[in-house]
Amino acid sequence: ATVCYNWLMGNKRSVVIIDGSNLYFKLKSLGLKKSIKFNYQDWVERLTQGTKLTAVYYCVGKIRAQQKNVKARAMMAAQQAFVTQLIKAGFTIQYGYLLKSGRKFSEKGVDVQMAVDILRGAYRNEYDQVFIISSDSDLIPAIEEAQVSGKEVIYVGFKHQPSYALLKTCKRSILLDKNNLKGF
């Protein structure tokens, strides 16, 4: 039997963890408003090129709707259709929830889920490097712990609105602009 050790072959194992809401609003701010048509699978493969991609986690607040709320039901249906596409592409969907405060909704639980993914993967040796697509500085303690464990944490952000805290914390960063994303 042949045993393949990725580290001997220079082929790092990678995981991608996406803050879905953060990515949606960053794409929208770049004028890429049809994010449902964005080819997430090809983009993730290009991002992790040269590595063995072992998992992609897409974390987002789940839209729930009361039967009478037509707008919310339409948003929920759109989210379900979008998530179905991602699942077919091999993504693992992880839900937080939306908390209504007055007239505004806030996403809750997504950053905690992402932190758990970072730490679980590091402790279980599920990856050599993890790509974090988020601008949430709440992830810093988990990122620092993964790096102490010898894992490479790569911050994937956007040139027009980078997270300086994540740029400073992560050993490596990739900053994207509209030109990097147009083809997807």
DORO-471270 format. One record per atom (N, C-alpha, C): residue number from 0; x, y, z; atom name. Coordinates in steps of 0.05 Angstrom, whole numbers, always signed. Each point is the difference from the previous one (the first is absolute). Layout:
[r NUM [X Y Z] 'CA']
...
REM end
This chain:
[r 0 [+17 -24 +0] 'N']
[r 0 [-17 +24 +0] 'CA']
[r 0 [+18 +25 +0] 'C']
[r 1 [-8 +19 -16] 'N']
[r 1 [+14 +25 -2] 'CA']
[r 1 [-12 +21 +19] 'C']
[r 2 [+17 +12 +15] 'N']
[r 2 [-10 +21 +18] 'CA']
[r 2 [+9 +27 -11] 'C']
[r 3 [-18 +19 -3] 'N']
[r 3 [+6 +26 -11] 'CA']
[r 3 [-1 +20 +23] 'C']
[r 4 [+23 +13 +4] 'N']
[r 4 [+1 +21 +20] 'CA']
[r 4 [+1 +27 -15] 'C']
[r 5 [-21 +16 +4] 'N']
[r 5 [-2 +25 -14] 'CA']
[r 5 [+24 +19 +5] 'C']
[r 6 [+10 +0 +25] 'N']
[r 6 [+21 +18 +6] 'CA']
[r 6 [+26 -9 -13] 'C']
[r 7 [+3 -25 -7] 'N']
[r 7 [+24 -10 -14] 'CA']
[r 7 [-1 +9 -29] 'C']
[r 8 [-24 +2 -11] 'N']
[r 8 [-3 +7 -28] 'CA']
[r 8 [-3 +30 -4] 'C']
[r 9 [-1 +15 +21] 'N']
[r 9 [-3 +29 -2] 'CA']
[r 9 [-29 +8 -7] 'C']
[r 10 [-19 -18 +3] 'N']
[r 10 [-28 +5 -7] 'CA']
[r 10 [-15 +5 +26] 'C']
[r 11 [-3 +25 +8] 'N']
[r 11 [-14 +6 +25] 'CA']
[r 11 [-30 -5 -2] 'C']
[r 12 [-11 -8 +22] 'N']
[r 12 [-30 -4 +2] 'CA']
[r 12 [-11 +27 +8] 'C']
[r 13 [-22 +8 -14] 'N']
[r 13 [-12 +26 +7] 'CA']
[r 13 [-29 -3 +5] 'C']
[r 14 [-10 +19 +16] 'N']
[r 14 [-28 +3 +6] 'CA']
[r 14 [-7 +29 -5] 'C']
[r 15 [-24 +5 -9] 'N']
[r 15 [-10 +27 -4] 'CA']
[r 15 [-24 +4 +17] 'C']
[r 16 [-1 +23 +15] 'N']
[r 16 [-22 +7 +17] 'CA']
[r 16 [-10 +27 -8] 'C']
[r 17 [-25 +1 -9] 'N']
[r 17 [-12 +24 -11] 'CA']
[r 17 [-22 +12 +18] 'C']
[r 18 [+3 +25 +6] 'N']
[r 18 [-22 +15 +14] 'CA']
[r 18 [-18 +10 -23] 'C']
[r 19 [-22 -15 -4] 'N']
[r 19 [-17 +5 -23] 'CA']
[r 19 [-11 +28 -2] 'C']
[r 20 [-9 +11 +22] 'N']
[r 20 [-11 +27 +0] 'CA']
[r 20 [+21 +21 -6] 'C']
[r 21 [+23 -4 +12] 'N']
[r 21 [+23 +19 -5] 'CA']
[r 21 [+8 -1 -29] 'C']
[r 22 [+2 -24 -11] 'N']
[r 22 [+7 -2 -29] 'CA']
[r 22 [-21 +13 -17] 'C']
[r 23 [-25 -5 +6] 'N']
[r 23 [-22 +11 -16] 'CA']
[r 23 [+2 +30 -1] 'C']
[r 24 [+3 +13 +23] 'N']
[r 24 [+1 +29 +0] 'CA']
[r 24 [+26 +11 -12] 'C']
[r 25 [+22 -14 +2] 'N']
[r 25 [+24 +9 -14] 'CA']
[r 25 [-3 -2 -30] 'C']
[r 26 [-11 -21 -10] 'N']
[r 26 [-5 -3 -29] 'CA']
[r 26 [-19 +22 -9] 'C']
[r 27 [-21 +5 +15] 'N']
[r 27 [-19 +21 -6] 'CA']
[r 27 [+13 +28 -1] 'C']
[r 28 [+18 +5 +19] 'N']
[r 28 [+14 +26 +1] 'CA']
[r 28 [+19 +4 -24] 'C']
[r 29 [+8 -22 -12] 'N']
[r 29 [+16 +2 -25] 'CA']
[r 29 [-16 +2 -25] 'C']
[r 30 [-27 +0 +3] 'N']
[r 30 [-17 +2 -23] 'CA']
[r 30 [-7 -28 -12] 'C']
[r 31 [+8 -21 +14] 'N']
[r 31 [-7 -27 -9] 'CA']
[r 31 [-25 -9 +13] 'C']
[r 32 [-23 +11 -9] 'N']
[r 32 [-25 -3 +14] 'CA']
[r 32 [-14 -27 -4] 'C']
[r 33 [+8 -14 -21] 'N']
[r 33 [-13 -26 -6] 'CA']
[r 33 [+16 -22 +13] 'C']
[r 34 [+3 +1 +27] 'N']
[r 34 [+18 -19 +13] 'CA']
[r 34 [-10 -29 -1] 'C']
[r 35 [-26 -3 -6] 'N']
[r 35 [-11 -28 -3] 'CA']
[r 35 [+12 -12 -25] 'C']
[r 36 [+8 +16 -19] 'N']
[r 36 [+11 -10 -25] 'CA']
[r 36 [+31 -3 +1] 'C']
[r 37 [+11 +10 +22] 'N']
[r 37 [+29 -2 +4] 'CA']
[r 37 [+8 -30 +3] 'C']
[r 38 [+21 -8 -14] 'N']
[r 38 [+8 -28 +0] 'CA']
[r 38 [+19 -5 +24] 'C']
[r 39 [-12 -5 +23] 'N']
[r 39 [+15 -4 +25] 'CA']
[r 39 [+19 -23 -2] 'C']
[r 40 [-9 -22 -12] 'N']
[r 40 [+17 -24 -2] 'CA']
[r 40 [+26 +6 -15] 'C']
[r 41 [-2 +12 -24] 'N']
[r 41 [+24 +7 -15] 'CA']
[r 41 [+18 +19 +15] 'C']
[r 42 [-13 +20 +13] 'N']
[r 42 [+16 +20 +14] 'CA']
[r 42 [+16 -13 +23] 'C']
[r 43 [-13 -18 +15] 'N']
[r 43 [+14 -13 +23] 'CA']
[r 43 [+22 -18 -11] 'C']
[r 44 [-5 -13 -22] 'N']
[r 44 [+22 -17 -12] 'CA']
[r 44 [+23 +17 -9] 'C']
[r 45 [-5 +23 -11] 'N']
[r 45 [+22 +18 -9] 'CA']
[r 45 [+15 +10 +25] 'C']
[r 46 [-15 +8 +20] 'N']
[r 46 [+12 +10 +25] 'CA']
[r 46 [+19 -20 +13] 'C']
[r 47 [-8 -25 -1] 'N']
[r 47 [+16 -21 +14] 'CA']
[r 47 [+17 -16 -19] 'C']
[r 48 [+4 +10 -24] 'N']
[r 48 [+16 -13 -21] 'CA']
[r 48 [+27 -9 +11] 'C']
[r 49 [+7 -24 -6] 'N']
[r 49 [+26 -11 +9] 'CA']
[r 49 [-2 -14 +27] 'C']
[r 50 [-24 -1 +11] 'N']
[r 50 [-4 -14 +26] 'CA']
[r 50 [-21 -21 -4] 'C']
[r 51 [-2 -18 +19] 'N']
[r 51 [-22 -20 +0] 'CA']
[r 51 [-23 +11 +17] 'C']
[r 52 [-21 +9 -14] 'N']
[r 52 [-23 +11 +14] 'CA']
[r 52 [-16 -22 +13] 'C']
[r 53 [-2 +1 +27] 'N']
[r 53 [-13 -22 +14] 'CA']
[r 53 [-28 +8 +10] 'C']
[r 54 [-6 +26 +3] 'N']
[r 54 [-27 +8 +8] 'CA']
[r 54 [-4 +29 -5] 'C']
[r 55 [-26 +7 -6] 'N']
[r 55 [-8 +28 -2] 'CA']
[r 55 [-24 +4 +17] 'C']
[r 56 [+2 +18 +19] 'N']
[r 56 [-22 +6 +18] 'CA']
[r 56 [-12 +27 -7] 'C']
[r 57 [-26 +1 -5] 'N']
[r 57 [-14 +26 -6] 'CA']
[r 57 [-18 +5 +24] 'C']
[r 58 [+6 +21 +15] 'N']
[r 58 [-14 +6 +24] 'CA']
[r 58 [-18 +25 -4] 'C']
[r 59 [-26 -3 +8] 'N']
[r 59 [-19 +22 -6] 'CA']
[r 59 [-23 -2 +20] 'C']
[r 60 [-12 +23 +5] 'N']
[r 60 [-25 +1 +16] 'CA']
[r 60 [-23 -11 -16] 'C']
[r 61 [-15 -17 +12] 'N']
[r 61 [-23 -13 -14] 'CA']
[r 61 [-24 +19 +1] 'C']
[r 62 [-11 +5 -24] 'N']
[r 62 [-24 +16 -2] 'CA']
[r 62 [-24 -17 +6] 'C']
[r 63 [-17 +9 +18] 'N']
[r 63 [-25 -13 +7] 'CA']
[r 63 [-22 +19 -5] 'C']
[r 64 [-23 -10 -7] 'N']
[r 64 [-22 +17 -8] 'CA']
[r 64 [-27 -10 +11] 'C']
[r 65 [-15 +19 +9] 'N']
[r 65 [-28 -6 +8] 'CA']
[r 65 [-16 -4 -25] 'C']
[r 66 [-20 -17 +1] 'N']
[r 66 [-16 -6 -23] 'CA']
[r 66 [-11 +24 -14] 'C']
[r 67 [-8 +21 +15] 'N']
[r 67 [-13 +24 -12] 'CA']
[r 67 [+20 +20 -12] 'C']
[r 68 [+25 -2 +7] 'N']
[r 68 [+20 +19 -9] 'CA']
[r 68 [+11 -8 -28] 'C']
[r 69 [-11 +12 -21] 'N']
[r 69 [+6 -8 -27] 'CA']
[r 69 [+29 +6 -7] 'C']
[r 70 [+10 +24 +8] 'N']
[r 70 [+27 +8 -6] 'CA']
[r 70 [+20 -19 +13] 'C']
[r 71 [-4 -6 +25] 'N']
[r 71 [+18 -18 +15] 'CA']
[r 71 [-1 -28 -12] 'C']
[r 72 [-24 -9 -8] 'N']
[r 72 [-2 -27 -12] 'CA']
[r 72 [+15 -1 -27] 'C']
[r 73 [+0 +22 -15] 'N']
[r 73 [+15 +1 -25] 'CA']
[r 73 [+30 -1 +5] 'C']
[r 74 [+9 +15 +21] 'N']
[r 74 [+28 +0 +7] 'CA']
[r 74 [+9 -28 +10] 'C']
[r 75 [-17 -13 +15] 'N']
[r 75 [+6 -26 +10] 'CA']
[r 75 [+2 -20 -23] 'C']
[r 76 [-18 +1 -19] 'N']
[r 76 [+1 -17 -24] 'CA']
[r 76 [+25 +5 -16] 'C']
[r 77 [+8 +25 -3] 'N']
[r 77 [+24 +6 -15] 'CA']
[r 77 [+25 -10 +14] 'C']
[r 78 [+0 +2 +27] 'N']
[r 78 [+23 -11 +15] 'CA']
[r 78 [+1 -30 -3] 'C']
[r 79 [-22 -13 +2] 'N']
[r 79 [-1 -29 -3] 'CA']
[r 79 [+10 -9 -27] 'C']
[r 80 [-8 +14 -21] 'N']
[r 80 [+9 -7 -27] 'CA']
[r 80 [+30 +4 -3] 'C']
[r 81 [+10 +22 +11] 'N']
[r 81 [+29 +6 +0] 'CA']
[r 81 [+16 -21 +15] 'C']
[r 82 [-9 -7 +24] 'N']
[r 82 [+13 -20 +17] 'CA']
[r 82 [+0 -27 -14] 'C']
[r 83 [-21 -7 -14] 'N']
[r 83 [-2 -25 -14] 'CA']
[r 83 [+22 -2 -21] 'C']
[r 84 [+5 +23 -14] 'N']
[r 84 [+21 +1 -20] 'CA']
[r 84 [+28 -5 +13] 'C']
[r 85 [+4 +12 +23] 'N']
[r 85 [+25 -3 +14] 'CA']
[r 85 [+4 -29 +9] 'C']
[r 86 [-21 -12 +10] 'N']
[r 86 [+2 -28 +9] 'CA']
[r 86 [+7 -18 -23] 'C']
[r 87 [-13 +5 -23] 'N']
[r 87 [+7 -16 -24] 'CA']
[r 87 [+29 +3 -8] 'C']
[r 88 [+12 +23 +6] 'N']
[r 88 [+28 +5 -7] 'CA']
[r 88 [+19 -11 +22] 'C']
[r 89 [-11 -13 +21] 'N']
[r 89 [+16 -12 +20] 'CA']
[r 89 [+5 +16 +25] 'C']
[r 90 [-13 +23 +2] 'N']
[r 90 [+4 +17 +24] 'CA']
[r 90 [-16 -11 +23] 'C']
[r 91 [+10 +5 +24] 'N']
[r 91 [-15 -7 +24] 'CA']
[r 91 [-12 +26 +10] 'C']
[r 92 [-26 +0 +4] 'N']
[r 92 [-14 +24 +9] 'CA']
[r 92 [-4 -1 +31] 'C']
[r 93 [+7 +22 +13] 'N']
[r 93 [-3 +2 +28] 'CA']
[r 93 [-16 +25 +6] 'C']
[r 94 [-21 -3 +15] 'N']
[r 94 [-19 +22 +5] 'CA']
[r 94 [+4 +12 +28] 'C']
[r 95 [-1 +26 +0] 'N']
[r 95 [-5 +16 +24] 'CA']
[r 95 [-29 +7 -2] 'C']
[r 96 [-8 +22 +14] 'N']
[r 96 [-28 +8 -2] 'CA']
[r 96 [-1 +30 -2] 'C']
[r 97 [-23 +11 -7] 'N']
[r 97 [-4 +28 -2] 'CA']
[r 97 [-17 +9 +24] 'C']
[r 98 [+9 +21 +14] 'N']
[r 98 [-14 +10 +23] 'CA']
[r 98 [-11 +28 -7] 'C']
[r 99 [-26 +3 +3] 'N']
[r 99 [-13 +26 -6] 'CA']
[r 99 [+1 +18 +25] 'C']
[r 100 [+10 +24 -5] 'N']
[r 100 [+1 +20 +21] 'CA']
[r 100 [-11 +26 -12] 'C']
[r 101 [-25 +6 +8] 'N']
[r 101 [-14 +22 -12] 'CA']
[r 101 [-7 -7 -29] 'C']
[r 102 [+9 +16 -19] 'N']
[r 102 [-5 -6 -28] 'CA']
[r 102 [+24 -14 -14] 'C']
[r 103 [+21 -3 +15] 'N']
[r 103 [+25 -10 -12] 'CA']
[r 103 [+6 -29 +9] 'C']
[r 104 [+12 -15 -18] 'N']
[r 104 [+9 -28 +6] 'CA']
[r 104 [+30 -1 +3] 'C']
[r 105 [+9 -15 +20] 'N']
[r 105 [+28 -5 +4] 'CA']
[r 105 [+6 -29 -2] 'C']
[r 106 [+22 -7 -12] 'N']
[r 106 [+7 -28 -3] 'CA']
[r 106 [+14 -9 +26] 'C']
[r 107 [-7 -23 +11] 'N']
[r 107 [+12 -9 +25] 'CA']
[r 107 [+9 -29 -4] 'C']
[r 108 [+22 -7 +13] 'N']
[r 108 [+10 -27 +1] 'CA']
[r 108 [+18 -8 -23] 'C']
[r 109 [+2 +17 -21] 'N']
[r 109 [+17 -7 -23] 'CA']
[r 109 [+30 +2 +7] 'C']
[r 110 [+8 +21 +14] 'N']
[r 110 [+28 +3 +7] 'CA']
[r 110 [+9 -22 +19] 'C']
[r 111 [-18 -8 +18] 'N']
[r 111 [+7 -22 +19] 'CA']
[r 111 [+3 -26 -16] 'C']
[r 112 [-17 -5 -19] 'N']
[r 112 [+2 -25 -16] 'CA']
[r 112 [+27 +0 -15] 'C']
[r 113 [+7 +23 -11] 'N']
[r 113 [+25 +3 -15] 'CA']
[r 113 [+24 -5 +18] 'C']
[r 114 [-1 +11 +24] 'N']
[r 114 [+22 -5 +20] 'CA']
[r 114 [+2 -29 +7] 'C']
[r 115 [-23 -13 +4] 'N']
[r 115 [+1 -29 +5] 'CA']
[r 115 [+12 -15 -23] 'C']
[r 116 [-7 +7 -24] 'N']
[r 116 [+11 -14 -24] 'CA']
[r 116 [+31 +4 -1] 'C']
[r 117 [+9 +24 +6] 'N']
[r 117 [+29 +5 +0] 'CA']
[r 117 [+14 -17 +21] 'C']
[r 118 [-10 +0 +24] 'N']
[r 118 [+12 -15 +22] 'CA']
[r 118 [-2 -30 -3] 'C']
[r 119 [-24 -9 -7] 'N']
[r 119 [-4 -29 -3] 'CA']
[r 119 [+19 -11 -22] 'C']
[r 120 [+1 +14 -22] 'N']
[r 120 [+18 -9 -22] 'CA']
[r 120 [+29 +0 +9] 'C']
[r 121 [+8 +20 +15] 'N']
[r 121 [+28 +1 +10] 'CA']
[r 121 [+6 -23 +19] 'C']
[r 122 [-18 -3 +20] 'N']
[r 122 [+5 -21 +20] 'CA']
[r 122 [-2 -28 -11] 'C']
[r 123 [-17 -4 -19] 'N']
[r 123 [-3 -27 -12] 'CA']
[r 123 [+19 -4 -24] 'C']
[r 124 [+16 +19 -5] 'N']
[r 124 [+19 -1 -23] 'CA']
[r 124 [-14 -5 -26] 'C']
[r 125 [-21 +14 -5] 'N']
[r 125 [-16 -3 -25] 'CA']
[r 125 [+10 +17 -22] 'C']
[r 126 [+18 +19 +6] 'N']
[r 126 [+11 +17 -21] 'CA']
[r 126 [+28 +9 +7] 'C']
[r 127 [+15 +9 -20] 'N']
[r 127 [+25 +13 +4] 'CA']
[r 127 [-3 +30 -2] 'C']
[r 128 [-19 +9 -17] 'N']
[r 128 [-6 +28 -2] 'CA']
[r 128 [-30 +4 -3] 'C']
[r 129 [-9 +22 +12] 'N']
[r 129 [-29 +7 -1] 'CA']
[r 129 [-3 +28 -12] 'C']
[r 130 [-17 +2 -19] 'N']
[r 130 [-7 +26 -12] 'CA']
[r 130 [-25 +11 +13] 'C']
[r 131 [+3 +23 +13] 'N']
[r 131 [-23 +13 +14] 'CA']
[r 131 [-10 +23 -17] 'C']
[r 132 [-25 -3 -9] 'N']
[r 132 [-12 +22 -16] 'CA']
[r 132 [-21 +13 +18] 'C']
[r 133 [+10 +20 +14] 'N']
[r 133 [-16 +15 +19] 'CA']
[r 133 [+16 +25 +8] 'C']
[r 134 [-13 +20 +11] 'N']
[r 134 [+14 +23 +10] 'CA']
[r 134 [-5 +3 +30] 'C']
[r 135 [-10 -21 +13] 'N']
[r 135 [-8 +1 +27] 'CA']
[r 135 [+23 -4 +19] 'C']
[r 136 [+7 +21 +15] 'N']
[r 136 [+23 -1 +18] 'CA']
[r 136 [-6 -18 +25] 'C']
[r 137 [-25 -8 +3] 'N']
[r 137 [-7 -19 +22] 'CA']
[r 137 [+14 -27 -4] 'C']
[r 138 [+10 -5 -24] 'N']
[r 138 [+13 -25 -6] 'CA']
[r 138 [+30 -1 +9] 'C']
[r 139 [+10 +23 +8] 'N']
[r 139 [+29 +2 +6] 'CA']
[r 139 [+9 -20 +21] 'C']
[r 140 [-13 -5 +23] 'N']
[r 140 [+10 -20 +19] 'CA']
[r 140 [+2 -28 -12] 'C']
[r 141 [-19 -8 -17] 'N']
[r 141 [+1 -26 -13] 'CA']
[r 141 [+22 -1 -20] 'C']
[r 142 [+4 +21 -15] 'N']
[r 142 [+22 +2 -20] 'CA']
[r 142 [+27 -3 +14] 'C']
[r 143 [+3 +15 +22] 'N']
[r 143 [+26 -1 +15] 'CA']
[r 143 [+5 -27 +11] 'C']
[r 144 [-20 -13 +10] 'N']
[r 144 [+3 -27 +11] 'CA']
[r 144 [+7 -20 -22] 'C']
[r 145 [-13 +2 -23] 'N']
[r 145 [+7 -18 -23] 'CA']
[r 145 [+29 +4 -9] 'C']
[r 146 [+9 +25 +0] 'N']
[r 146 [+27 +6 -8] 'CA']
[r 146 [+20 -11 +20] 'C']
[r 147 [-7 +2 +26] 'N']
[r 147 [+18 -12 +20] 'CA']
[r 147 [+2 -30 -4] 'C']
[r 148 [-21 -12 -10] 'N']
[r 148 [-1 -29 -5] 'CA']
[r 148 [+15 -7 -26] 'C']
[r 149 [+13 +19 -13] 'N']
[r 149 [+15 -5 -24] 'CA']
[r 149 [-15 +1 -26] 'C']
[r 150 [-25 +10 +1] 'N']
[r 150 [-16 +2 -24] 'CA']
[r 150 [+3 +28 -12] 'C']
[r 151 [-1 +0 -27] 'N']
[r 151 [+2 +26 -14] 'CA']
[r 151 [-29 +10 -5] 'C']
[r 152 [-5 +24 +11] 'N']
[r 152 [-26 +12 -4] 'CA']
[r 152 [+3 +23 -20] 'C']
[r 153 [-16 -1 -21] 'N']
[r 153 [+2 +19 -22] 'CA']
[r 153 [-26 +17 +0] 'C']
[r 154 [+3 +25 +4] 'N']
[r 154 [-22 +19 -1] 'CA']
[r 154 [-5 +7 -29] 'C']
[r 155 [-25 -4 -9] 'N']
[r 155 [-8 +8 -27] 'CA']
[r 155 [-19 +23 +4] 'C']
[r 156 [+8 +24 -9] 'N']
[r 156 [-15 +24 +3] 'CA']
[r 156 [-3 +15 -26] 'C']
[r 157 [-8 +25 +2] 'N']
[r 157 [-5 +16 -23] 'CA']
[r 157 [+16 +26 +2] 'C']
[r 158 [+14 +8 -22] 'N']
[r 158 [+17 +23 +1] 'CA']
[r 158 [-14 +25 +8] 'C']
[r 159 [-25 +3 -8] 'N']
[r 159 [-15 +25 +5] 'CA']
[r 159 [-11 +2 +29] 'C']
[r 160 [-1 -23 +14] 'N']
[r 160 [-10 +0 +28] 'CA']
[r 160 [+14 -22 +16] 'C']
[r 161 [+27 +2 +3] 'N']
[r 161 [+13 -22 +15] 'CA']
[r 161 [-4 +2 +30] 'C']
[r 162 [+3 -22 +13] 'N']
[r 162 [+0 -1 +29] 'CA']
[r 162 [+29 +2 +9] 'C']
[r 163 [+7 +24 +10] 'N']
[r 163 [+28 +4 +8] 'CA']
[r 163 [+8 -18 +24] 'C']
[r 164 [-20 -7 +16] 'N']
[r 164 [+6 -18 +23] 'CA']
[r 164 [+7 -28 -10] 'C']
[r 165 [-15 -10 -21] 'N']
[r 165 [+7 -26 -11] 'CA']
[r 165 [+25 +0 -16] 'C']
[r 166 [+5 +23 -14] 'N']
[r 166 [+25 +2 -15] 'CA']
[r 166 [+24 -2 +19] 'C']
[r 167 [-2 +13 +23] 'N']
[r 167 [+21 +0 +20] 'CA']
[r 167 [+3 -28 +14] 'C']
[r 168 [-22 -14 +4] 'N']
[r 168 [+0 -25 +15] 'CA']
[r 168 [+9 -24 -17] 'C']
[r 169 [-10 -2 -24] 'N']
[r 169 [+6 -23 -17] 'CA']
[r 169 [+28 +3 -12] 'C']
[r 170 [+14 -23 -3] 'N']
[r 170 [+27 +0 -10] 'CA']
[r 170 [+0 +6 -31] 'C']
[r 171 [-23 -6 -13] 'N']
[r 171 [-2 +4 -29] 'CA']
[r 171 [-28 +12 -6] 'C']
[r 172 [-1 +17 -20] 'N']
[r 172 [-25 +12 -8] 'CA']
[r 172 [-2 +1 -30] 'C']
[r 173 [-25 -2 -10] 'N']
[r 173 [-6 +4 -28] 'CA']
[r 173 [-21 +21 -1] 'C']
[r 174 [+6 +23 -14] 'N']
[r 174 [-20 +21 -2] 'CA']
[r 174 [-9 +1 -29] 'C']
[r 175 [-26 -2 -3] 'N']
[r 175 [-12 -1 -27] 'CA']
[r 175 [-13 +26 -8] 'C']
[r 176 [-2 +4 -26] 'N']
[r 176 [-15 +22 -11] 'CA']
[r 176 [-19 -10 -22] 'C']
[r 177 [-15 +18 -12] 'N']
[r 177 [-20 -8 -19] 'CA']
[r 177 [+12 -16 -24] 'C']
[r 178 [+24 +7 -8] 'N']
[r 178 [+13 -14 -22] 'CA']
[r 178 [+6 -29 +7] 'C']
[r 179 [+6 -6 +25] 'N']
[r 179 [+5 -28 +8] 'CA']
[r 179 [-25 -17 +0] 'C']
[r 180 [-24 +13 +0] 'N']
[r 180 [-25 -14 +4] 'CA']
[r 180 [-18 +0 -25] 'C']
[r 181 [+6 +17 -19] 'N']
[r 181 [-17 +2 -24] 'CA']
[r 181 [-5 -26 -14] 'C']
[r 182 [+20 -16 -4] 'N']
[r 182 [-2 -25 -15] 'CA']
[r 182 [-17 -22 +13] 'C']
[r 183 [-9 +5 +25] 'N']
[r 183 [-14 -20 +14] 'CA']
[r 183 [-30 +6 +2] 'C']
REM end
